Structure formats: structure tokens, C-alpha cells
Amino acid sequence: MAKAPTKGKNEPPKPIIVKKITIVAGGHHGGAWKVAYADFVTAMMAFFLLMWLLGATTEKQRKGIADYFTPTLVKMRQGSAGGYGVLGGSSLTDADDYPHRAGQTGNKTLSVPRDATGGPKEGGSKIKRSQVMKERIAQKLAQSEKLKKLARQVRMTETPEGVRLDLVDDADFSMFLLGTTVLTPDAAELLRAIGQAIAPDPTQLTIRGHTDSLPWKNGVANNWSLSAGRAETTRQTLMRQGIAEPRFRRIEGVADREPLVQNNPADPRNRRMSILITG
């Protein structure tokens, strides 16, 4: 048998090839979904915090928060509370140089919850005054059985400006005789009770008259003059209960342009008098 040829001593060794196999856990997606899910949860948390903040603050407080985070106010804050060095000798709650009134109380407006009864700068006095006014009117209307019955025609609503009283007509009650500015006996008694309740408080009043959409016969007059005349009659009745004339800010007649029952402008409940009581 022939002898296998021997390798030369100077022949280089063959290279060694190492094959590495990497096994990725979790399938071909890897862990990227965890990052996406974490971003989604963070975004949802921020969204619900925003919804809570909008529901737990008043309009004035939201204005203060908006002013606080407005970038254009950064330069304006220089020279105000804490503007120089370490506070510059000022307090953190000093008034800032904000252009809006909502920002004139430093950072205190950010910490006042709804329905708080804080000091005048936080809006607590205004909220407390509205609550006292509502309680006073409710107590006055509960003094007799007749007033209790008439109180069903009164709707008290708390607004950003103050307390609004809506004296609403219905099928069994009318504030005024049909087509006139003459109060019915029940409406006159109701207005006297309301006037006596709000007379001691130095608040401002705005009276607005509303009508339904039914036109006047023969075109003798119109709902504009009727609503304005009824608002004036209401003002005069309240003045006779001791409310001074300077307390009336505005007397308005808006005819049928702001119906209470939107889908039926001819509904008798659209005939009403609104009395806005502001601090």
C-alpha cells in the first residue's frame, strides 16, 4: 500500500471557525412591548390627573395654574417674589408681576380646593358668601306654607359670578299677567320674600327678563320690550324691600333668545326672571 504523503513542516495550521448562536427570550418581539406599554400607562395617568384637576378647581384657580405654567411669564417673574439671589429677601407667597389678576397671589391659588372657606385672596370669602346667601333665601322661603309652595318656582344655581335665582313660570304659576308687566299676587309675595332675604347683604344684582316665543297679537308690542319691562318691574319691587338703587348693576330683557327648554321655545317654563347675585 502506498504511504500517505506527510505534511510539510512549514505548512500553516488551518483556521478554527467558532459559530455562536444567540437565543433571544420572549420571541421575535423581544422586550420592546414593555416600553410601549409603560409609555401608554404613563400617558393615561397624566390624562386622568388632568381630568381630576379640571374637576377639582374653580375657574379662577385654573386661570392661576395656566398663568403659572405659561413660558412667556418666566422673564416677568424676574424681579418679583424670589427673583434676585436666594429669594432676594422676599417670601415665596409674595405677589408676582403677573399680567392677570388670577396670578396676583403667588402660589397660593394652586392649593385651594373647591368649596374652601379661605381668605379673600383665595376666593374663599366669595364662596362662603354664596353659601350663606343660598341658605338665607331658603330659610326665608320656608317661613310659611304658601312660601314653601312658591319656592318650587325658584331655582338656585351657583355660577362663577355668584348665585343665580331663576323664578320660572309653569302651567300652574305665572310671574306676570298675560302680555303685561303687572306681577301676579303670588309673584309679588315671592319677590318680597326674596328681597327681604338679600337686602341686608351688600351684593350686586343683575336682573334679566325672559319670555317664550309666542308672538304678540296684532303686533302691538314685542317680546323684547315685554322682557325688559318685566325686569324693570322686578327691580322696583326689590327696591321697595330695602335694596338700594346702586346695588343694581344691569337690567336686561332678552326676549326668547335664551330658552330654558331648548327644544320647545313656546314652553311656559321659558318665561322667567333671573336674578344674579354677585359679591
matplotlib code that plots the C-alpha trace (Angstrom):
import matplotlib.pyplot as plt

x = [0.0, 1.2, 2.2, 0.1, 2.1, 3.3, 2.6, 5.4, 6.8, 6.3, 2.6, 0.4, -2.4, -6.0, -8.1, -10.6, -14.1, -16.4, -20.1, -22.1, -25.9, -27.8, -31.2, -33.5, -36.0, -39.6, -39.9, -39.1, -40.6, -38.2, -39.0, -40.0, -43.7, -42.9, -41.5, -44.6, -46.9, -45.1, -45.4, -49.2, -49.8, -47.8, -49.9, -53.2, -52.1, -51.3, -54.7, -56.7, -54.7, -55.6, -59.3, -59.2, -57.5, -60.2, -63.0, -61.5, -60.6, -62.6, -62.3, -60.1, -57.8, -57.4, -56.5, -53.8, -52.4, -52.4, -50.5, -48.1, -47.0, -47.1, -43.5, -43.8, -44.1, -40.6, -38.9, -41.7, -41.1, -37.6, -37.8, -40.8, -41.0, -37.7, -36.3, -32.9, -30.4, -31.9, -35.4, -34.0, -35.3, -38.9, -41.3, -42.4, -46.0, -45.4, -47.4, -45.9, -45.7, -48.3, -50.5, -53.6, -55.5, -55.5, -51.8, -51.6, -51.4, -48.2, -48.5, -51.4, -54.1, -52.7, -53.6, -57.2, -59.7, -63.3, -65.7, -62.9, -63.5, -60.2, -59.3, -60.3, -57.2, -58.1, -61.7, -62.9, -64.9, -66.8, -67.7, -68.7, -70.9, -72.7, -73.5, -74.7, -76.9, -78.5, -79.2, -80.7, -83.1, -84.0, -84.8, -86.9, -89.0, -89.6, -91.3, -94.8, -96.7, -97.6, -93.9, -92.9, -95.3, -94.0, -90.4, -90.9, -90.8, -87.3, -84.2, -80.9, -77.8, -74.2, -72.2, -68.6, -70.1, -72.3, -75.8, -78.4, -82.1, -84.5, -88.2, -89.8, -93.3, -95.2, -98.7, -99.9, -97.9, -97.2, -94.9, -96.9, -100.4, -100.6, -99.0, -98.3, -95.7, -98.0, -97.0, -99.4, -100.2, -98.2, -95.2, -95.3, -95.2, -92.4, -90.3, -91.0, -89.6, -86.5, -85.9, -86.1, -83.6, -80.9, -81.5, -79.0, -76.1, -74.1, -74.1, -74.7, -77.7, -78.3, -81.9, -82.7, -86.2, -87.1, -90.2, -91.4, -91.5, -95.3, -95.8, -97.9, -101.3, -101.7, -98.1, -98.9, -95.6, -92.9, -91.1, -88.1, -89.9, -92.0, -89.0, -87.2, -90.4, -90.8, -87.1, -87.8, -90.9, -88.8, -86.2, -88.8, -90.4, -87.0, -86.2, -89.3, -87.9, -84.9, -82.4, -80.6, -80.6, -76.8, -76.7, -78.4, -75.6, -77.7, -81.4, -81.8, -84.5, -83.5, -87.0, -87.0, -83.3, -82.2, -84.8, -84.7, -86.4, -84.2, -86.3, -89.6, -89.3, -93.0, -92.9, -94.2, -91.1, -89.1, -91.0, -88.8, -86.9, -83.3, -81.7, -77.9, -76.4, -72.7, -70.2]
y = [0.0, 3.5, 5.6, 8.8, 11.9, 13.7, 17.4, 19.8, 21.2, 24.8, 24.4, 26.9, 25.4, 25.6, 28.4, 27.4, 28.7, 29.2, 29.5, 31.3, 31.1, 33.7, 32.7, 35.7, 35.3, 36.3, 35.6, 37.8, 40.9, 41.0, 43.4, 46.4, 46.0, 46.6, 50.1, 50.9, 49.7, 51.7, 54.9, 54.2, 53.8, 57.0, 58.9, 57.6, 58.5, 62.0, 62.2, 61.2, 63.6, 66.4, 65.4, 65.4, 68.8, 70.3, 68.9, 69.9, 73.5, 76.7, 78.8, 81.4, 78.7, 77.2, 80.6, 80.9, 77.5, 78.4, 81.6, 79.8, 77.4, 79.9, 80.1, 83.8, 84.7, 83.4, 86.8, 88.6, 86.7, 88.2, 91.0, 89.6, 87.1, 85.4, 87.0, 88.0, 85.6, 83.3, 84.7, 88.2, 88.9, 88.1, 85.4, 82.6, 83.8, 87.5, 88.8, 88.2, 90.5, 88.6, 90.5, 88.7, 89.1, 85.3, 85.3, 88.1, 85.7, 83.9, 80.2, 80.0, 79.8, 76.3, 74.8, 75.9, 73.1, 73.7, 74.8, 76.0, 78.8, 80.5, 84.2, 86.8, 86.3, 82.6, 83.3, 81.6, 84.6, 84.7, 81.0, 81.3, 84.3, 82.5, 79.6, 82.0, 83.7, 80.5, 79.4, 82.7, 82.6, 79.0, 79.9, 82.8, 80.8, 78.1, 80.5, 79.8, 77.1, 79.5, 80.5, 76.8, 76.2, 79.2, 78.1, 75.3, 78.0, 79.2, 77.5, 78.5, 77.9, 78.7, 80.2, 81.6, 85.1, 84.2, 82.8, 83.0, 82.8, 81.7, 82.4, 80.1, 80.0, 76.8, 75.6, 76.5, 79.6, 82.9, 85.7, 88.3, 88.7, 87.6, 90.1, 92.7, 93.8, 93.5, 91.0, 88.4, 88.4, 85.2, 86.5, 89.8, 87.9, 85.7, 88.7, 90.4, 87.4, 87.2, 91.0, 90.8, 87.9, 89.6, 93.2, 93.0, 91.8, 94.4, 92.4, 93.5, 92.4, 91.8, 91.2, 89.6, 89.0, 86.1, 85.3, 82.4, 82.5, 83.2, 86.4, 89.3, 89.7, 92.4, 93.4, 95.9, 95.2, 92.6, 90.2, 92.5, 95.3, 92.9, 91.1, 94.4, 95.9, 92.9, 93.1, 96.8, 95.8, 93.2, 95.8, 98.2, 95.5, 94.6, 98.2, 98.5, 95.8, 98.0, 97.2, 100.4, 101.5, 101.5, 97.7, 97.0, 96.5, 95.8, 95.4, 93.3, 91.9, 89.1, 88.1, 84.4, 84.2, 82.2, 79.5, 77.2, 74.4, 74.4, 72.0, 73.9, 77.7, 78.1, 76.1, 78.3, 77.5, 79.7, 82.7, 83.5, 86.2, 85.7, 87.5, 87.2, 88.0, 88.8, 89.7]
z = [0.0, -0.9, 2.0, 2.6, 1.9, 5.0, 5.6, 5.3, 8.4, 7.2, 6.2, 8.4, 10.6, 9.3, 11.0, 13.7, 13.0, 16.1, 15.4, 18.1, 18.4, 20.4, 21.7, 22.3, 25.1, 24.5, 20.8, 17.9, 19.5, 22.4, 25.2, 23.1, 24.0, 27.7, 26.9, 24.7, 27.5, 30.1, 27.9, 27.5, 31.2, 32.0, 29.4, 30.8, 34.3, 33.2, 31.4, 34.5, 36.7, 34.2, 34.3, 38.1, 38.2, 35.9, 38.1, 41.5, 40.8, 40.1, 37.0, 38.9, 40.2, 36.7, 35.4, 38.1, 37.1, 33.5, 34.2, 36.4, 33.6, 30.8, 29.4, 28.5, 32.1, 33.0, 32.3, 34.0, 37.2, 37.4, 39.9, 41.6, 44.5, 44.9, 41.7, 43.0, 44.6, 47.2, 47.3, 47.2, 50.7, 49.6, 50.5, 48.3, 48.7, 47.7, 44.8, 41.4, 38.5, 36.5, 34.0, 35.1, 38.4, 38.9, 39.4, 42.0, 45.0, 44.4, 44.5, 47.0, 44.4, 43.4, 46.7, 47.3, 46.8, 45.6, 48.3, 50.5, 53.0, 53.0, 53.0, 50.4, 48.2, 47.7, 46.8, 50.0, 51.2, 47.9, 48.0, 51.7, 50.9, 48.2, 50.5, 53.2, 50.6, 49.4, 53.0, 53.9, 50.9, 51.6, 55.2, 54.2, 51.7, 54.4, 56.8, 55.7, 53.9, 51.0, 50.5, 50.6, 47.8, 45.8, 46.5, 43.9, 41.3, 42.4, 41.1, 42.8, 40.8, 41.9, 39.0, 38.7, 39.2, 42.1, 42.9, 40.2, 41.1, 38.3, 39.0, 36.5, 35.2, 34.5, 33.7, 37.2, 38.0, 36.2, 37.4, 35.4, 34.0, 30.4, 28.0, 30.7, 33.1, 36.1, 38.8, 39.9, 43.7, 44.3, 42.3, 44.3, 47.6, 46.3, 45.3, 48.6, 50.5, 48.2, 48.6, 52.4, 52.3, 50.2, 51.4, 54.4, 52.2, 50.2, 47.0, 43.4, 41.4, 37.7, 36.6, 33.3, 31.8, 29.6, 27.6, 25.5, 21.7, 21.4, 19.4, 20.5, 18.8, 16.2, 16.5, 19.3, 21.1, 21.1, 23.5, 23.7, 25.3, 27.4, 28.9, 29.6, 31.2, 33.4, 34.5, 35.5, 37.4, 39.3, 40.2, 41.5, 43.7, 45.2, 45.9, 48.0, 50.2, 51.1, 48.4, 47.4, 43.8, 43.4, 44.0, 40.6, 38.0, 35.0, 33.9, 30.7, 28.5, 26.2, 24.9, 23.8, 22.8, 25.8, 26.3, 29.3, 27.3, 24.2, 22.1, 22.8, 22.7, 23.3, 26.6, 29.5, 31.6, 29.2, 30.8, 33.8, 35.7, 36.5, 39.4, 39.6, 43.0, 42.8, 45.5]

ax = plt.figure().add_subplot(projection="3d")
ax.plot(x, y, z, "-o")
ax.set_aspect("equal")
plt.show()
